[in-house]
Amino acid sequence: MKKLLTVFIILIFSVTVFAGDAARKGTAGAEQLLIPVGARSIATVGAFNSHFTGVESIYYNPGGLDRMKGTEAMFNTMQYIADINISYFAIATKLGIGSIGLTYKSIDFGDIPVTTNLNPDGTGQTFSPNYFVLGLTYSTMITDRVSAGANLSLINETIMNTGANGWAIDFGVQYRFAPNFSLGVAVKNIGGNMRYTGEDLKVKTEVPSAALGSGLGVYEVDTESFQIPSYFDLSLGYTFDFNKENRLSIAGVFRNNNTIENELKFGLELQFLNVLSLRGGYNFMTENASTSIYNWALGAGVNFNIAESFDLMFDYAYRNVENFSANHVFTLVLGFH
């Protein structure tokens, strides 16, 4: 078992060589992969990579999934920028030999007017891009202190009759030094290049030097392939227990990006009576000590133990965004154990 853990950790750190190539900054697409989910995590700017478990951990560190008690489901909606809405659903269950989860994230852009060269003010028609990510996650406890997991995502981006498809793999490990002290390592979005193709890239035009009346020729615009935005997270988290019902958790993450500057994230969560939680976080870029456009966030949540085997959690997050309206995130988590 220790050999398996060693091989897995070596794999994680080897992949970070790919994830941290500074020469590729600003060259990636599929930015939908970077849109976070879960009000609890967003309120703490994703700093609890090492601490959060169950269905909430799938997006940030799949290694935490198998630490849940039974079956969990998450429903999440975000009011993003420019009237764009993000929807996310996840469900996961324990199998006895680990845990498995399914996730689906989609983006609603609303209706966009169709414009052409002949009708720059619009044709009267509208279209709506279709972006989604479908994921399958597996996680298992390697020892009583170490859990590991992986996630496979299928990516689709469709704009009218043009689209691109791709895939991505995430790896994650959580290690508990003690019940209250944790380390998390995650590598996200390791995958192949994507490229747009489709009928809308075919253009009819007159063929140079062709005889009059010979008709129009058709050529297809050749699009460039693009990489997906991978990154590596290293996080630490600690919980101070005041008593059995009240506690303070703090966490920090260093993120090594391949598309933008590296980031440092810090978050905290204060829990009262095992019911009410207050959260906050701050995120800034490591180069020139500048702040991210998503620089700080706040949130709150309530946790209800409806029955001995059923929990209900409702969370809200407010994420500040420079130059745009703030993001509002609402999440409902159901736990069956």
FIDREN-363990 format. One line per 3 residues: number of its first residue (from 1); their letters; for each residue x, y, z of C-alpha. Coordinates in Angstrom, 3 decimals. Layout:
% residues N
NUM> A> X Y Z | ...
END
This chain:
% residues 337
1> MKK> 0.000 0.000 0.000 | 2.855 2.381 0.832 | 4.439 1.614 -2.551
4> LLT> 1.154 2.460 -4.281 | 0.992 5.771 -2.420 | 4.601 6.576 -3.341
7> VFI> 3.961 5.901 -7.028 | 0.828 8.040 -6.966 | 2.576 10.997 -5.320
10> ILI> 5.472 10.758 -7.798 | 2.916 10.831 -10.614 | 1.257 13.914 -9.133
13> FSV> 4.482 15.876 -8.882 | 5.688 14.717 -12.300 | 2.561 16.057 -13.956
16> TVF> 3.163 19.465 -12.373 | 6.013 19.950 -14.828 | 3.359 20.055 -17.536
19> AGD> 0.984 22.188 -15.477 | 3.483 24.941 -14.745 | 4.849 25.891 -18.167
22> AAR> 5.048 29.699 -18.006 | 5.662 29.961 -21.762 | 2.033 28.997 -22.390
25> KGT> 0.426 31.763 -20.329 | -2.461 33.378 -22.160 | -2.592 30.688 -24.851
28> AGA> -5.232 28.312 -23.458 | -8.937 28.032 -24.161 | -11.792 26.134 -22.485
31> EQL> -11.807 28.710 -19.698 | -15.073 27.221 -18.450 | -12.885 24.690 -16.627
34> LIP> -11.678 27.491 -14.341 | -15.146 28.591 -13.221 | -15.447 27.303 -9.631
37> VGA> -18.488 25.630 -8.109 | -19.925 25.291 -4.614 | -20.813 28.307 -2.466
40> RSI> -18.858 26.958 0.505 | -15.637 26.697 -1.493 | -16.177 29.908 -3.466
43> ATV> -16.727 31.878 -0.237 | -13.268 30.709 0.874 | -11.758 31.317 -2.645
46> GAF> -11.010 27.603 -3.052 | -8.467 27.604 -0.226 | -9.796 24.437 1.456
49> NSH> -8.390 22.061 -1.160 | -7.007 19.890 1.653 | -9.957 20.058 4.035
52> FTG> -13.329 19.776 2.288 | -14.609 16.270 1.653 | -17.388 14.432 -0.117
55> VES> -19.240 15.792 -3.117 | -17.974 19.336 -2.401 | -14.374 18.222 -2.991
58> IYY> -14.803 16.755 -6.481 | -14.061 19.972 -8.383 | -11.156 21.059 -6.155
61> NPG> -9.506 17.810 -5.060 | -11.096 14.471 -6.026 | -8.991 12.799 -3.346
64> GLD> -11.451 14.017 -0.714 | -14.516 12.288 -2.165 | -14.151 8.950 -0.340
67> RMK> -14.122 10.669 3.070 | -17.905 11.123 2.933 | -20.225 8.886 4.977
70> GTE> -22.660 7.583 2.364 | -24.367 9.278 -0.589 | -24.346 13.008 -1.342
73> AMF> -25.890 15.252 -3.990 | -25.112 18.894 -4.793 | -27.169 21.458 -6.698
76> NTM> -25.384 24.717 -7.493 | -26.228 27.887 -9.405 | -24.075 30.966 -9.948
79> QYI> -24.957 34.392 -11.315 | -21.716 34.924 -13.218 | -20.544 37.979 -15.163
82> ADI> -22.372 39.692 -18.068 | -25.727 37.988 -17.340 | -24.170 34.537 -17.710
85> NIS> -25.450 31.790 -15.401 | -23.597 28.656 -14.303 | -25.405 25.465 -13.279
88> YFA> -23.710 22.501 -11.621 | -24.972 19.150 -10.386 | -23.021 16.389 -8.661
91> IAT> -23.945 13.084 -7.079 | -21.635 10.603 -5.380 | -21.890 7.417 -3.341
94> KLG> -19.657 4.992 -1.462 | -19.144 1.578 -3.041 | -17.285 -0.261 -0.280
97> IGS> -14.129 -0.224 -2.417 | -14.035 3.532 -2.777 | -16.493 6.174 -3.925
100> IGL> -17.747 7.194 -7.350 | -19.226 10.485 -8.470 | -20.885 12.047 -11.516
103> TYK> -20.872 15.781 -12.264 | -22.382 18.085 -14.870 | -21.642 21.785 -15.340
106> SID> -23.296 23.968 -17.980 | -23.186 27.627 -18.959 | -26.258 29.636 -19.973
109> FGD> -25.220 32.600 -22.131 | -28.768 33.660 -22.907 | -29.906 34.653 -26.406
112> IPV> -27.339 36.477 -28.556 | -28.417 38.360 -31.729 | -27.150 36.938 -35.021
115> TTN> -25.179 39.484 -37.068 | -23.686 39.164 -40.547 | -21.622 41.304 -42.903
118> LNP> -24.821 42.334 -44.660 | -26.764 42.787 -41.396 | -24.327 44.162 -38.802
121> DGT> -27.233 45.342 -36.636 | -28.759 41.873 -36.537 | -30.862 39.578 -38.677
124> GQT> -33.668 39.244 -36.150 | -32.502 35.748 -35.229 | -30.726 34.710 -32.033
127> FSP> -28.447 31.899 -30.929 | -27.155 30.584 -27.608 | -23.768 28.854 -27.236
130> NYF> -23.849 25.461 -25.554 | -20.951 24.836 -23.154 | -20.847 21.897 -20.746
133> VLG> -18.454 19.644 -18.816 | -19.411 16.078 -17.861 | -17.283 14.358 -15.223
136> LTY> -16.720 10.905 -13.710 | -14.805 10.673 -10.423 | -13.320 7.806 -8.404
139> STM> -11.745 8.145 -4.965 | -10.490 5.722 -2.333 | -8.925 5.699 1.127
142> ITD> -5.381 4.347 0.709 | -4.699 4.388 4.453 | -6.609 5.789 7.418
145> RVS> -4.805 9.105 6.800 | -4.427 9.216 3.017 | -7.118 9.400 0.352
148> AGA> -6.604 9.741 -3.389 | -8.831 10.259 -6.380 | -9.060 11.012 -10.080
151> NLS> -11.622 12.687 -12.291 | -12.188 12.376 -16.042 | -14.020 15.264 -17.715
154> LIN> -15.513 15.474 -21.196 | -15.614 19.047 -22.510 | -17.935 20.445 -25.167
157> ETI> -18.170 23.961 -26.584 | -20.709 24.578 -29.357 | -21.487 27.918 -31.019
160> MNT> -24.242 27.486 -33.605 | -22.809 24.979 -36.113 | -19.227 25.181 -34.882
163> GAN> -17.849 23.278 -31.923 | -14.872 21.844 -30.097 | -14.579 18.735 -27.940
166> GWA> -11.906 17.688 -25.488 | -11.078 15.795 -22.338 | -9.253 16.462 -19.092
169> IDF> -8.015 14.435 -16.125 | -7.633 15.620 -12.520 | -5.612 13.917 -9.778
172> GVQ> -5.813 14.662 -6.071 | -4.480 13.494 -2.704 | -5.488 14.486 0.829
175> YRF> -3.281 13.623 3.806 | -4.255 14.013 7.467 | -1.254 14.670 9.724
178> APN> -3.819 14.691 12.537 | -7.630 14.829 12.589 | -7.498 18.650 12.453
181> FSL> -4.403 19.178 10.258 | -4.455 18.335 6.550 | -2.392 18.591 3.368
184> GVA> -3.860 18.597 -0.121 | -2.236 18.175 -3.525 | -4.181 18.400 -6.784
187> VKN> -3.314 18.597 -10.465 | -6.164 19.840 -12.637 | -7.079 19.737 -16.316
190> IGG> -4.357 17.577 -17.822 | -5.560 16.753 -21.316 | -5.286 17.048 -25.059
193> NMR> -5.687 20.091 -27.273 | -9.072 21.259 -28.541 | -9.929 22.697 -31.954
196> YTG> -13.052 24.287 -33.431 | -14.589 22.705 -36.531 | -17.994 22.878 -38.188
199> EDL> -20.175 24.047 -41.032 | -20.080 27.705 -39.995 | -16.361 27.775 -40.791
202> KVK> -17.105 27.096 -44.462 | -17.248 30.291 -46.513 | -18.643 30.792 -50.021
205> TEV> -16.717 33.267 -52.148 | -15.729 34.036 -55.705 | -12.775 32.026 -56.906
208> PSA> -9.895 34.228 -58.106 | -9.181 33.963 -61.859 | -12.323 31.875 -62.393
211> ALG> -14.435 32.426 -65.494 | -17.473 34.649 -65.165 | -20.582 32.714 -64.231
214> SGL> -18.630 29.755 -62.924 | -20.247 30.127 -59.512 | -18.887 30.474 -56.024
217> GVY> -16.210 28.385 -54.427 | -16.228 27.097 -50.845 | -13.286 27.136 -48.511
220> EVD> -13.049 26.245 -44.816 | -11.390 28.518 -42.297 | -8.486 26.627 -40.715
223> TES> -8.644 27.117 -36.943 | -5.719 26.771 -34.569 | -5.843 24.152 -31.837
226> FQI> -5.587 25.343 -28.251 | -4.568 23.859 -24.934 | -6.754 23.653 -21.852
229> PSY> -5.853 25.609 -18.677 | -4.053 23.234 -16.321 | -2.789 24.067 -12.848
232> FDL> -1.319 22.581 -9.673 | -2.617 23.235 -6.135 | -0.718 22.705 -2.877
235> SLG> -2.765 23.421 0.236 | -2.727 23.217 4.031 | -5.676 23.429 6.414
238> YTF> -6.124 23.413 10.177 | -9.181 23.384 12.452 | -9.246 24.849 15.962
241> DFN> -11.938 23.127 18.040 | -13.298 25.423 20.752 | -15.644 22.639 21.842
244> KEN> -17.754 19.941 20.168 | -20.095 22.472 18.536 | -17.916 25.486 17.668
247> RLS> -14.722 25.635 15.624 | -12.539 27.786 13.384 | -10.919 26.387 10.229
250> IAG> -8.189 28.177 8.285 | -6.539 27.171 5.021 | -4.183 28.363 2.319
253> VFR> -3.391 27.302 -1.239 | -0.528 27.986 -3.607 | -1.699 27.610 -7.215
256> NNN> 0.750 27.191 -10.085 | -1.116 28.154 -13.290 | -0.147 27.602 -16.903
259> TIE> -2.395 30.381 -18.258 | -2.089 33.267 -15.788 | 0.161 34.326 -12.946
262> NEL> 0.448 32.033 -9.946 | -1.934 32.635 -7.055 | -2.063 32.524 -3.264
265> KFG> -5.440 31.907 -1.653 | -6.386 32.179 2.017 | -9.719 31.257 3.565
268> LEL> -11.424 30.743 6.900 | -14.647 29.205 8.139 | -16.205 29.813 11.565
271> QFL> -18.852 27.299 12.652 | -21.376 27.846 15.450 | -23.406 25.098 17.157
274> NVL> -22.690 22.760 14.199 | -25.407 24.689 12.338 | -24.316 28.160 11.198
277> SLR> -21.095 28.856 9.265 | -19.522 32.186 8.323 | -16.804 32.234 5.666
280> GGY> -14.377 34.517 3.912 | -11.349 34.395 1.646 | -8.812 36.469 -0.242
283> NFM> -6.960 35.723 -3.467 | -3.994 37.533 -4.977 | -1.440 36.933 -7.714
286> TEN> 2.148 36.236 -6.684 | 3.738 38.360 -9.419 | 4.043 42.018 -8.384
289> AST> 1.724 41.228 -5.439 | -1.274 42.186 -7.593 | -4.780 41.010 -6.782
292> SIY> -6.913 38.725 -8.911 | -10.040 40.197 -10.491 | -11.806 37.729 -8.174
295> NWA> -9.969 39.118 -5.178 | -12.195 38.435 -2.176 | -15.320 36.540 -1.229
298> LGA> -17.701 36.136 1.695 | -20.406 33.645 2.507 | -22.558 31.832 5.006
301> GVN> -24.269 28.502 5.345 | -26.600 26.446 7.505 | -26.423 22.718 8.192
304> FNI> -29.541 20.867 9.343 | -29.507 17.311 10.661 | -33.051 16.447 9.549
307> AES> -32.820 12.827 10.669 | -30.187 10.430 11.940 | -29.274 9.495 8.369
310> FDL> -30.106 12.703 6.478 | -28.361 16.089 6.405 | -29.298 19.206 4.464
313> MFD> -26.857 22.060 3.856 | -27.604 25.388 2.215 | -24.767 27.791 1.380
316> YAY> -24.468 31.249 -0.159 | -21.362 33.030 -1.467 | -20.693 36.576 -2.625
319> RNV> -17.607 36.852 -4.838 | -16.291 40.301 -5.685 | -15.339 40.874 -9.344
322> ENF> -13.412 43.883 -10.593 | -15.105 45.786 -13.467 | -18.193 43.538 -13.323
325> SAN> -21.088 42.915 -10.991 | -20.358 40.514 -8.146 | -21.041 36.783 -8.466
328> HVF> -23.845 35.316 -6.340 | -23.675 31.581 -5.662 | -26.353 29.336 -4.117
331> TLV> -25.714 25.696 -3.232 | -27.842 22.915 -1.769 | -26.155 19.715 -0.544
334> LGF> -28.077 16.610 0.534 | -26.320 13.923 2.554 | -27.595 10.380 3.150
337> H> -25.649 8.123 5.509
END
